[in-house]
Amino acid sequence: MMSLDSEKCEACRGDVPKVSDDELKELMREIPEWTPITRDGVMMLQREYTFKNFRQALAFTNRVGEIAEQEKHHPEITTEWGKTTVTWWTHAIDGLHRNDFIMAAKTDKVLDEDSA
């Protein structure tokens, strides 16, 4: 089975189904550092990354922005001194799609590459 971080996002329309509870459990195993949250009735994936300073947090934010552009799937990103919070969800369906898990895994890979 292909790892999530090597998959590509698929075009998503408003009529595609959200991930099921079973799919959520299965996919969360691949991104254990992420937390499913619900905001305004919309389920999302969120993770906070910590850094030594603002410059590192901003560099990470920019790298995440680059992969978001490549995949045409964009997160909410909050960058602060020593911290970046990334939140993924699919706006077209007001919830979680497999694309969000793919992008969460790709976000983790950015961190791994930056740490190498």
RALINUR-V628092 format. One record per residue. N is the residue number from 0. RES is the residue in one letter. SS is DSSP state (H for helix, E for strand, L for the rest). OMEGA is omega in degrees with one decimal (* if undefined). Layout:
n=N res=RES ss=SS omega=OMEGA
n=N res=RES ss=SS omega=OMEGA
This chain:
n=0 res=M ss=L omega=-178.2
n=1 res=M ss=L omega=177.5
n=2 res=S ss=L omega=-178.0
n=3 res=L ss=H omega=-175.4
n=4 res=D ss=H omega=176.9
n=5 res=S ss=H omega=177.8
n=6 res=E ss=L omega=176.4
n=7 res=K ss=L omega=175.1
n=8 res=C ss=L omega=175.4
n=9 res=E ss=L omega=177.8
n=10 res=A ss=L omega=-173.7
n=11 res=C ss=L omega=177.6
n=12 res=R ss=L omega=-178.0
n=13 res=G ss=L omega=-177.7
n=14 res=D ss=L omega=177.5
n=15 res=V ss=L omega=-178.2
n=16 res=P ss=L omega=172.0
n=17 res=K ss=L omega=176.9
n=18 res=V ss=L omega=177.5
n=19 res=S ss=L omega=177.2
n=20 res=D ss=H omega=178.7
n=21 res=D ss=H omega=177.7
n=22 res=E ss=H omega=178.8
n=23 res=L ss=H omega=179.7
n=24 res=K ss=H omega=-178.6
n=25 res=E ss=H omega=-177.3
n=26 res=L ss=H omega=179.8
n=27 res=M ss=H omega=177.0
n=28 res=R ss=H omega=-178.2
n=29 res=E ss=H omega=179.5
n=30 res=I ss=H omega=-171.2
n=31 res=P ss=L omega=-179.3
n=32 res=E ss=L omega=-178.4
n=33 res=W ss=L omega=179.9
n=34 res=T ss=E omega=171.5
n=35 res=P ss=E omega=177.4
n=36 res=I ss=E omega=173.8
n=37 res=T ss=E omega=178.3
n=38 res=R ss=E omega=-178.8
n=39 res=D ss=L omega=178.0
n=40 res=G ss=L omega=-178.1
n=41 res=V ss=E omega=177.2
n=42 res=M ss=E omega=-177.0
n=43 res=M ss=E omega=172.4
n=44 res=L ss=E omega=-179.1
n=45 res=Q ss=E omega=174.7
n=46 res=R ss=E omega=176.3
n=47 res=E ss=E omega=177.7
n=48 res=Y ss=E omega=178.7
n=49 res=T ss=E omega=-176.8
n=50 res=F ss=L omega=-178.1
n=51 res=K ss=L omega=-177.1
n=52 res=N ss=L omega=-179.1
n=53 res=F ss=H omega=-178.5
n=54 res=R ss=H omega=179.0
n=55 res=Q ss=H omega=178.5
n=56 res=A ss=H omega=-179.8
n=57 res=L ss=H omega=177.8
n=58 res=A ss=H omega=177.5
n=59 res=F ss=H omega=178.6
n=60 res=T ss=H omega=-179.7
n=61 res=N ss=H omega=177.5
n=62 res=R ss=H omega=177.3
n=63 res=V ss=H omega=177.0
n=64 res=G ss=H omega=178.6
n=65 res=E ss=H omega=-179.6
n=66 res=I ss=H omega=176.6
n=67 res=A ss=H omega=178.0
n=68 res=E ss=H omega=179.7
n=69 res=Q ss=H omega=-176.3
n=70 res=E ss=H omega=-177.9
n=71 res=K ss=L omega=177.2
n=72 res=H ss=L omega=-166.3
n=73 res=H ss=L omega=-179.9
n=74 res=P ss=L omega=163.3
n=75 res=E ss=E omega=-179.5
n=76 res=I ss=E omega=174.2
n=77 res=T ss=E omega=-178.5
n=78 res=T ss=E omega=179.9
n=79 res=E ss=E omega=176.7
n=80 res=W ss=L omega=175.1
n=81 res=G ss=L omega=-176.6
n=82 res=K ss=E omega=172.0
n=83 res=T ss=E omega=176.4
n=84 res=T ss=E omega=-178.6
n=85 res=V ss=E omega=179.7
n=86 res=T ss=E omega=179.7
n=87 res=W ss=E omega=167.5
n=88 res=W ss=L omega=-178.1
n=89 res=T ss=E omega=-176.0
n=90 res=H ss=H omega=-175.4
n=91 res=A ss=H omega=-179.3
n=92 res=I ss=H omega=-178.2
n=93 res=D ss=L omega=179.2
n=94 res=G ss=E omega=-175.4
n=95 res=L ss=L omega=174.9
n=96 res=H ss=L omega=178.2
n=97 res=R ss=H omega=178.5
n=98 res=N ss=H omega=-177.8
n=99 res=D ss=H omega=178.2
n=100 res=F ss=H omega=175.2
n=101 res=I ss=H omega=-177.6
n=102 res=M ss=H omega=175.5
n=103 res=A ss=H omega=179.1
n=104 res=A ss=H omega=178.0
n=105 res=K ss=H omega=177.5
n=106 res=T ss=H omega=176.8
n=107 res=D ss=H omega=179.9
n=108 res=K ss=H omega=175.8
n=109 res=V ss=H omega=179.4
n=110 res=L ss=H omega=179.6
n=111 res=D ss=H omega=179.8
n=112 res=E ss=H omega=179.6
n=113 res=D ss=H omega=-178.3
n=114 res=S ss=H omega=-175.5
n=115 res=A ss=L omega=*
